[in-house]
């Protein structure tokens, strides 16, 4: 297996871990009824966790 394939596998594992962490964070915020603090259009805002999707899609540039 070449270095390029190894890097792709490692990146995929990292992304999968980040996605799982995000899912758990949203779940936790819903349980605690605590807002998510995010940046939207350059401003810091509080968002009800029930308005946030429990998953996110990783978009990467091919290549």
PyMOL commands that place a pseudoatom at each C-alpha (Angstrom):
pseudoatom trace, name=CA, resn=UNK, resi=1, chain=A, elem=C, hetatm=0, pos=[0.000, 0.000, 0.000]
pseudoatom trace, name=CA, resn=UNK, resi=2, chain=A, elem=C, hetatm=0, pos=[1.382, 3.361, -1.010]
pseudoatom trace, name=CA, resn=UNK, resi=3, chain=A, elem=C, hetatm=0, pos=[1.689, 6.509, 1.027]
pseudoatom trace, name=CA, resn=UNK, resi=4, chain=A, elem=C, hetatm=0, pos=[-1.222, 8.121, -0.800]
pseudoatom trace, name=CA, resn=UNK, resi=5, chain=A, elem=C, hetatm=0, pos=[-3.553, 5.267, 0.149]
pseudoatom trace, name=CA, resn=UNK, resi=6, chain=A, elem=C, hetatm=0, pos=[-2.331, 5.332, 3.745]
pseudoatom trace, name=CA, resn=UNK, resi=7, chain=A, elem=C, hetatm=0, pos=[-3.003, 9.063, 3.997]
pseudoatom trace, name=CA, resn=UNK, resi=8, chain=A, elem=C, hetatm=0, pos=[-6.494, 8.590, 2.549]
pseudoatom trace, name=CA, resn=UNK, resi=9, chain=A, elem=C, hetatm=0, pos=[-7.279, 5.823, 5.066]
pseudoatom trace, name=CA, resn=UNK, resi=10, chain=A, elem=C, hetatm=0, pos=[-5.966, 7.933, 7.935]
pseudoatom trace, name=CA, resn=UNK, resi=11, chain=A, elem=C, hetatm=0, pos=[-7.965, 10.968, 6.790]
pseudoatom trace, name=CA, resn=UNK, resi=12, chain=A, elem=C, hetatm=0, pos=[-11.096, 8.823, 6.496]
pseudoatom trace, name=CA, resn=UNK, resi=13, chain=A, elem=C, hetatm=0, pos=[-10.631, 7.511, 10.071]
pseudoatom trace, name=CA, resn=UNK, resi=14, chain=A, elem=C, hetatm=0, pos=[-10.124, 11.058, 11.371]
pseudoatom trace, name=CA, resn=UNK, resi=15, chain=A, elem=C, hetatm=0, pos=[-13.240, 12.313, 9.576]
pseudoatom trace, name=CA, resn=UNK, resi=16, chain=A, elem=C, hetatm=0, pos=[-15.281, 9.374, 10.886]
pseudoatom trace, name=CA, resn=UNK, resi=17, chain=A, elem=C, hetatm=0, pos=[-14.103, 10.165, 14.431]
pseudoatom trace, name=CA, resn=UNK, resi=18, chain=A, elem=C, hetatm=0, pos=[-14.995, 13.848, 14.047]
pseudoatom trace, name=CA, resn=UNK, resi=19, chain=A, elem=C, hetatm=0, pos=[-18.442, 12.960, 12.718]
pseudoatom trace, name=CA, resn=UNK, resi=20, chain=A, elem=C, hetatm=0, pos=[-19.074, 10.659, 15.699]
pseudoatom trace, name=CA, resn=UNK, resi=21, chain=A, elem=C, hetatm=0, pos=[-17.891, 13.364, 18.099]
pseudoatom trace, name=CA, resn=UNK, resi=22, chain=A, elem=C, hetatm=0, pos=[-20.257, 15.867, 16.464]
pseudoatom trace, name=CA, resn=UNK, resi=23, chain=A, elem=C, hetatm=0, pos=[-23.169, 13.434, 16.771]
pseudoatom trace, name=CA, resn=UNK, resi=24, chain=A, elem=C, hetatm=0, pos=[-22.429, 12.853, 20.453]
pseudoatom trace, name=CA, resn=UNK, resi=25, chain=A, elem=C, hetatm=0, pos=[-22.117, 16.605, 21.101]
pseudoatom trace, name=CA, resn=UNK, resi=26, chain=A, elem=C, hetatm=0, pos=[-25.539, 17.291, 19.577]
pseudoatom trace, name=CA, resn=UNK, resi=27, chain=A, elem=C, hetatm=0, pos=[-27.031, 14.436, 21.600]
pseudoatom trace, name=CA, resn=UNK, resi=28, chain=A, elem=C, hetatm=0, pos=[-25.451, 15.798, 24.810]
pseudoatom trace, name=CA, resn=UNK, resi=29, chain=A, elem=C, hetatm=0, pos=[-26.656, 19.352, 24.136]
pseudoatom trace, name=CA, resn=UNK, resi=30, chain=A, elem=C, hetatm=0, pos=[-30.204, 18.062, 23.591]
pseudoatom trace, name=CA, resn=UNK, resi=31, chain=A, elem=C, hetatm=0, pos=[-30.129, 16.120, 26.873]
pseudoatom trace, name=CA, resn=UNK, resi=32, chain=A, elem=C, hetatm=0, pos=[-28.888, 19.155, 28.794]
pseudoatom trace, name=CA, resn=UNK, resi=33, chain=A, elem=C, hetatm=0, pos=[-31.215, 21.541, 26.915]
pseudoatom trace, name=CA, resn=UNK, resi=34, chain=A, elem=C, hetatm=0, pos=[-28.174, 23.694, 26.300]
pseudoatom trace, name=CA, resn=UNK, resi=35, chain=A, elem=C, hetatm=0, pos=[-27.718, 25.842, 23.168]
pseudoatom trace, name=CA, resn=UNK, resi=36, chain=A, elem=C, hetatm=0, pos=[-24.987, 25.238, 20.637]
pseudoatom trace, name=CA, resn=UNK, resi=37, chain=A, elem=C, hetatm=0, pos=[-22.749, 28.253, 20.199]
pseudoatom trace, name=CA, resn=UNK, resi=38, chain=A, elem=C, hetatm=0, pos=[-21.773, 28.625, 16.552]
pseudoatom trace, name=CA, resn=UNK, resi=39, chain=A, elem=C, hetatm=0, pos=[-20.499, 31.223, 14.124]
pseudoatom trace, name=CA, resn=UNK, resi=40, chain=A, elem=C, hetatm=0, pos=[-22.937, 32.229, 11.389]
pseudoatom trace, name=CA, resn=UNK, resi=41, chain=A, elem=C, hetatm=0, pos=[-22.067, 34.907, 8.888]
pseudoatom trace, name=CA, resn=UNK, resi=42, chain=A, elem=C, hetatm=0, pos=[-19.202, 36.038, 11.076]
pseudoatom trace, name=CA, resn=UNK, resi=43, chain=A, elem=C, hetatm=0, pos=[-21.365, 36.422, 14.197]
pseudoatom trace, name=CA, resn=UNK, resi=44, chain=A, elem=C, hetatm=0, pos=[-21.465, 34.253, 17.303]
pseudoatom trace, name=CA, resn=UNK, resi=45, chain=A, elem=C, hetatm=0, pos=[-24.985, 32.947, 17.898]
pseudoatom trace, name=CA, resn=UNK, resi=46, chain=A, elem=C, hetatm=0, pos=[-26.748, 30.460, 20.196]
pseudoatom trace, name=CA, resn=UNK, resi=47, chain=A, elem=C, hetatm=0, pos=[-28.728, 27.786, 18.362]
pseudoatom trace, name=CA, resn=UNK, resi=48, chain=A, elem=C, hetatm=0, pos=[-31.273, 25.397, 19.843]
pseudoatom trace, name=CA, resn=UNK, resi=49, chain=A, elem=C, hetatm=0, pos=[-29.720, 21.912, 19.437]
pseudoatom trace, name=CA, resn=UNK, resi=50, chain=A, elem=C, hetatm=0, pos=[-33.096, 20.599, 18.231]
pseudoatom trace, name=CA, resn=UNK, resi=51, chain=A, elem=C, hetatm=0, pos=[-32.681, 22.815, 15.149]
pseudoatom trace, name=CA, resn=UNK, resi=52, chain=A, elem=C, hetatm=0, pos=[-29.358, 21.193, 14.253]
pseudoatom trace, name=CA, resn=UNK, resi=53, chain=A, elem=C, hetatm=0, pos=[-29.073, 18.011, 12.232]
pseudoatom trace, name=CA, resn=UNK, resi=54, chain=A, elem=C, hetatm=0, pos=[-27.505, 15.142, 14.217]
pseudoatom trace, name=CA, resn=UNK, resi=55, chain=A, elem=C, hetatm=0, pos=[-25.169, 14.398, 11.310]
pseudoatom trace, name=CA, resn=UNK, resi=56, chain=A, elem=C, hetatm=0, pos=[-23.032, 16.337, 8.925]
pseudoatom trace, name=CA, resn=UNK, resi=57, chain=A, elem=C, hetatm=0, pos=[-21.642, 15.412, 5.558]
pseudoatom trace, name=CA, resn=UNK, resi=58, chain=A, elem=C, hetatm=0, pos=[-17.952, 15.738, 4.917]
pseudoatom trace, name=CA, resn=UNK, resi=59, chain=A, elem=C, hetatm=0, pos=[-17.334, 17.437, 1.600]
pseudoatom trace, name=CA, resn=UNK, resi=60, chain=A, elem=C, hetatm=0, pos=[-13.884, 17.112, 0.182]
pseudoatom trace, name=CA, resn=UNK, resi=61, chain=A, elem=C, hetatm=0, pos=[-12.356, 18.128, -3.087]
pseudoatom trace, name=CA, resn=UNK, resi=62, chain=A, elem=C, hetatm=0, pos=[-11.474, 15.124, -5.248]
pseudoatom trace, name=CA, resn=UNK, resi=63, chain=A, elem=C, hetatm=0, pos=[-7.841, 14.677, -5.961]
for i in range(1, 63): cmd.bond("trace and resi %d" % i, "trace and resi %d" % (i + 1))
show_as sticks, trace
zoom trace
